[in-house]
């Protein structure tokens, strides 16, 4: 049976260490610098756009996440290329004798998207993953916050 993924130390600290496990002191923790905002030159348009968005909107990504971020951006570039080819050829191809068959690009895109989803999850791109990593929490607006938002729209 698979063991559950352990919660990050940051989240355990915020929860008051519910499992009472030993955690390193904050003074012993090394600060990891943020990931570089400049996208690598080898990335295409879609990959560069993802890189810019990721580095601008995710404060939790560090230099140690660079290989995962780079692989994700490269896969996004590859997906964009596959989608462009699919737009030209269509999802159904035909043999010389007129028999129809599925374009192999459809399966390639599907497999690529599964890889992308796993990589994006490891980078904290879904609400559940951000919560698991302890970097963000999904919170519904309360009535007071909704009233303030309506008031700002009127002004």
Residue frames relative to the residue before (quaternion, step in Angstrom):
aa qw qx qy qz dx dy dz
X 1.0000 0.0000 0.0000 0.0000 0.00 0.00 0.00
X 0.4774 -0.6899 0.4703 0.2739 3.56 -0.90 0.94
X 0.3794 -0.7114 0.5459 0.2280 3.53 -1.04 0.83
X 0.5199 -0.6373 0.4547 0.3418 3.59 -1.01 0.70
X 0.5539 -0.5989 0.4642 0.3450 3.53 -1.19 0.62
X 0.4310 -0.7067 0.4823 0.2868 3.61 -0.77 0.93
X 0.5172 -0.6324 0.4815 0.3174 3.52 -1.16 0.67
X 0.5342 -0.6154 0.4608 0.3514 3.60 -1.06 0.65
X 0.6324 -0.5557 0.3883 0.3748 3.57 -1.17 0.61
X 0.6141 0.5637 -0.3552 0.4231 3.58 1.01 -0.79
X 0.6794 0.4768 -0.2952 0.4732 3.57 0.94 -0.88
X 0.6342 0.5249 -0.3374 0.4567 3.60 0.97 -0.79
X 0.6240 0.5323 -0.3458 0.4557 3.61 1.00 -0.74
X 0.6735 0.4940 -0.3003 0.4606 3.59 0.93 -0.91
X 0.6922 0.4619 -0.2757 0.4811 3.59 1.08 -0.68
X 0.5342 -0.6332 0.4087 0.3830 3.59 1.25 -0.13
X 0.5084 -0.6748 0.3951 0.3606 3.60 1.23 0.54
X 0.0389 -0.8612 0.5063 0.0191 3.62 0.64 1.09
X 0.7057 0.4493 -0.2776 0.4723 3.64 1.06 -0.57
X 0.3404 -0.7768 0.4596 0.2636 3.57 1.35 -0.06
X 0.3350 0.7340 -0.5229 0.2749 3.58 0.99 0.79
X 0.5785 -0.5727 0.4438 0.3748 3.54 -1.25 0.44
X 0.0349 -0.7815 0.6230 0.0001 3.56 -0.92 0.96
X 0.5317 -0.6282 0.4490 0.3480 3.58 -1.03 0.69
X 0.5492 -0.6002 0.4650 0.3492 3.54 -1.16 0.60
X 0.5951 -0.5891 0.4119 0.3594 3.56 -1.10 0.70
X 0.6337 0.5422 -0.3361 0.4376 3.59 1.08 -0.67
X 0.6587 0.5021 -0.3023 0.4717 3.60 1.21 -0.44
X 0.5762 0.6075 -0.3696 0.4029 3.57 1.26 -0.29
X 0.3482 -0.7282 0.5539 0.2039 3.56 -0.98 0.88
X 0.4023 -0.6845 0.5495 0.2601 3.55 -1.04 0.77
X 0.2107 -0.7723 0.5898 0.1060 3.55 -0.86 0.99
X 0.4304 -0.7208 0.4718 0.2695 3.61 -0.70 1.01
X 0.5821 -0.5909 0.4387 0.3458 3.53 -1.22 0.58
X 0.5999 -0.5664 0.4327 0.3634 3.54 -1.25 0.52
X 0.5709 -0.6060 0.4358 0.3418 3.57 -1.11 0.71
X 0.4332 -0.7174 0.4875 0.2451 3.57 -0.95 0.88
X 0.6271 0.5378 -0.3420 0.4478 3.60 1.16 -0.50
X 0.3844 -0.7342 0.5193 0.2086 3.55 -0.74 1.12
X 0.5465 -0.6062 0.4554 0.3558 3.60 -1.06 0.67
X 0.6069 -0.6088 0.3867 0.3339 3.57 -1.10 0.78
X 0.6712 0.5452 -0.3132 0.3927 3.59 0.98 -0.75
X 0.5494 0.6184 -0.4016 0.3930 3.60 1.22 -0.19
X 0.4342 -0.6766 0.5326 0.2645 3.54 -1.19 0.64
X 0.7850 -0.3417 0.2379 0.4587 3.55 -1.33 -0.15
X 0.7000 0.4654 -0.2812 0.4630 3.60 0.77 -1.01
X 0.6613 0.5109 -0.3033 0.4578 3.59 0.97 -0.82
X 0.6445 0.5121 -0.3161 0.4717 3.57 1.03 -0.80
X 0.6425 0.5191 -0.3228 0.4621 3.59 0.98 -0.82
X 0.6394 0.5082 -0.3222 0.4787 3.58 0.99 -0.83
X 0.6428 0.5307 -0.3220 0.4489 3.60 0.91 -0.93
X 0.6631 0.5023 -0.3085 0.4614 3.58 0.88 -0.95
X 0.6681 0.4963 -0.2999 0.4662 3.58 0.88 -0.92
X 0.6733 0.5121 -0.2995 0.4413 3.57 0.88 -0.96
X 0.7139 0.4447 -0.2772 0.4645 3.59 0.82 -0.91
X 0.6724 0.4960 -0.3032 0.4582 3.60 1.11 -0.56
X 0.8007 0.3501 -0.1585 0.4596 3.59 0.97 -0.80
X 0.7211 0.3883 -0.2532 0.5149 3.62 1.19 -0.14
X 0.2371 -0.8127 0.5214 0.1067 3.54 -0.28 1.28
X 0.6508 0.5550 -0.3156 0.4109 3.61 1.16 -0.38
X 0.5556 0.6078 -0.4149 0.3870 3.64 1.17 -0.21
X 0.1244 -0.7980 0.5889 0.0292 3.56 -0.92 1.00
X 0.7196 -0.4324 0.3048 0.4498 3.58 -1.26 0.14
X 0.6138 0.5525 -0.3537 0.4392 3.59 1.10 -0.55
X 0.6446 0.5055 -0.3158 0.4789 3.59 1.25 -0.31
X 0.4103 0.7532 -0.4467 0.2547 3.60 1.26 -0.16
X 0.6673 0.4886 -0.3452 0.4436 3.68 0.78 -0.78
X 0.6605 0.4914 -0.3094 0.4760 3.60 0.98 -0.80
X 0.6466 0.5138 -0.3104 0.4707 3.56 0.99 -0.83
X 0.6539 0.5099 -0.3082 0.4663 3.59 0.98 -0.84
X 0.6555 0.5006 -0.3146 0.4698 3.59 0.91 -0.88
X 0.6363 0.5257 -0.3218 0.4640 3.58 1.00 -0.81
X 0.6637 0.4968 -0.3007 0.4714 3.59 0.91 -0.89
X 0.6451 0.5128 -0.3207 0.4669 3.60 1.00 -0.78
X 0.6561 0.4930 -0.3133 0.4778 3.59 0.98 -0.78
X 0.6173 0.5260 -0.3455 0.4722 3.59 1.07 -0.65
X 0.6188 0.5218 -0.3326 0.4839 3.60 1.06 -0.71
X 0.6629 0.5060 -0.3017 0.4621 3.56 0.90 -0.95
X 0.6364 0.5265 -0.3227 0.4622 3.59 1.00 -0.83
X 0.6388 0.5207 -0.3260 0.4633 3.58 0.96 -0.85
X 0.6513 0.5082 -0.3121 0.4691 3.60 0.99 -0.79
X 0.6489 0.5109 -0.3132 0.4688 3.57 0.96 -0.86
X 0.6635 0.5047 -0.3110 0.4565 3.58 0.93 -0.86
X 0.6293 0.5207 -0.3350 0.4697 3.59 1.06 -0.72
X 0.6523 0.4970 -0.3122 0.4797 3.60 0.98 -0.81
X 0.6502 0.5197 -0.3140 0.4567 3.57 0.98 -0.85
X 0.6202 0.5374 -0.3392 0.4598 3.59 1.05 -0.71
X 0.6704 0.4930 -0.2947 0.4697 3.60 1.07 -0.70
X 0.7868 0.3612 -0.1719 0.4701 3.57 0.86 -0.98
X 0.4158 -0.7043 0.4752 0.3244 3.59 1.10 -0.61
X 0.5945 -0.6133 0.3896 0.3444 3.59 -1.19 0.47
X 0.7404 0.3112 -0.1963 0.5624 3.60 1.22 -0.35
X 0.1383 -0.7735 0.6159 0.0577 3.54 -0.92 1.01
X 0.2753 -0.7584 0.5695 0.1569 3.57 -1.27 0.34
X 0.4492 -0.6664 0.5258 0.2787 3.54 -1.10 0.77
X 0.7048 -0.4375 0.3361 0.4460 3.55 -1.32 0.07
X 0.6982 0.4532 -0.2629 0.4879 3.58 1.14 -0.61
X 0.6128 -0.6052 0.3288 0.3874 3.58 1.26 0.12
X 0.4727 0.6615 -0.4581 0.3595 3.60 1.24 0.15
X 0.3631 -0.7399 0.5296 0.2005 3.56 -0.95 0.92
X 0.0559 0.7716 -0.6332 0.0246 3.55 -1.15 0.68
X 0.5999 -0.5879 0.4104 0.3551 3.54 -1.20 0.59
X 0.4982 -0.6359 0.5041 0.3055 3.53 -1.02 0.84
X 0.4778 -0.6876 0.4610 0.2939 3.64 -0.75 0.97
X 0.5485 0.6238 -0.3973 0.3901 3.60 1.16 -0.44
X 0.5892 0.5793 -0.3746 0.4206 3.60 1.09 -0.65
X 0.6840 0.4616 -0.2816 0.4897 3.59 0.90 -0.91
X 0.6342 0.5312 -0.3337 0.4519 3.59 1.01 -0.76
X 0.6485 0.5047 -0.3122 0.4767 3.59 0.98 -0.82
X 0.6445 0.5268 -0.3202 0.4522 3.58 0.95 -0.85
X 0.6705 0.4828 -0.2989 0.4775 3.60 0.90 -0.89
X 0.6403 0.5303 -0.3119 0.4600 3.57 1.01 -0.83
X 0.6615 0.5090 -0.3092 0.4558 3.58 0.97 -0.82
X 0.6059 0.5320 -0.3597 0.4696 3.61 1.09 -0.58
X 0.6425 0.5057 -0.3157 0.4815 3.57 1.01 -0.82
X 0.6463 0.5280 -0.3134 0.4532 3.56 0.96 -0.89
X 0.6490 0.5226 -0.3255 0.4469 3.56 0.90 -0.90
X 0.6560 0.5045 -0.3151 0.4646 3.60 0.95 -0.84
X 0.6670 0.4936 -0.3045 0.4677 3.59 0.96 -0.84
X 0.6531 0.5068 -0.3130 0.4677 3.58 0.94 -0.85
X 0.6288 0.5236 -0.3343 0.4676 3.59 1.04 -0.72
X 0.6681 0.4958 -0.3144 0.4571 3.59 0.94 -0.80
X 0.6764 0.4616 -0.2873 0.4969 3.59 1.20 -0.46
X 0.5346 -0.6611 0.3886 0.3552 3.60 1.28 0.00
X 0.3663 0.7715 -0.4542 0.2535 3.59 1.02 0.74
X 0.6747 0.3948 -0.3238 0.5329 3.61 1.20 0.12
X 0.6386 -0.5379 0.3650 0.4118 3.62 -1.09 0.50
X 0.6549 0.5138 -0.3218 0.4512 3.60 0.94 -0.82
X 0.6794 0.4854 -0.2945 0.4648 3.58 0.97 -0.83
X 0.6179 0.5186 -0.3518 0.4748 3.60 1.04 -0.66
X 0.6467 0.5055 -0.3146 0.4767 3.56 1.02 -0.77
X 0.6476 0.5191 -0.3134 0.4615 3.59 0.97 -0.87
X 0.6910 0.4590 -0.2693 0.4892 3.58 1.01 -0.81
X 0.4245 -0.7271 0.4457 0.3043 3.58 1.23 -0.32
X 0.5185 0.6640 -0.4079 0.3520 3.60 1.15 0.47
X 0.8021 0.0302 -0.0127 0.5963 3.60 1.17 -0.34
X 0.1766 -0.7677 0.6075 0.1018 3.50 -1.26 0.40
X 0.3933 -0.6950 0.5487 0.2472 3.53 -0.95 0.90
X 0.0172 0.8075 -0.5857 0.0672 3.55 -0.73 1.08
X 0.3631 -0.7172 0.5513 0.2232 3.54 -0.83 0.96
X 0.5152 -0.6291 0.4773 0.3330 3.56 -1.12 0.66
X 0.3284 -0.7140 0.5723 0.2341 3.55 -1.04 0.71
X 0.7333 -0.4384 0.2848 0.4347 3.58 -1.27 0.19
X 0.6415 0.5307 -0.3314 0.4438 3.59 0.99 -0.78
X 0.6611 0.5004 -0.3034 0.4696 3.60 0.96 -0.89
X 0.6352 0.5197 -0.3282 0.4677 3.59 1.02 -0.73
X 0.6363 0.5211 -0.3258 0.4663 3.60 1.03 -0.81
X 0.6524 0.5075 -0.3113 0.4690 3.61 0.97 -0.84
X 0.6407 0.5173 -0.3261 0.4642 3.61 1.00 -0.78
X 0.6535 0.4986 -0.3189 0.4719 3.61 0.97 -0.81
X 0.6411 0.5358 -0.3177 0.4482 3.55 1.01 -0.84
X 0.6555 0.5048 -0.3110 0.4678 3.60 1.00 -0.81
X 0.6296 0.5285 -0.3389 0.4577 3.61 1.05 -0.65
X 0.6546 0.5213 -0.3125 0.4496 3.61 1.06 -0.70
X 0.6626 0.5373 -0.3086 0.4209 3.59 1.08 -0.71
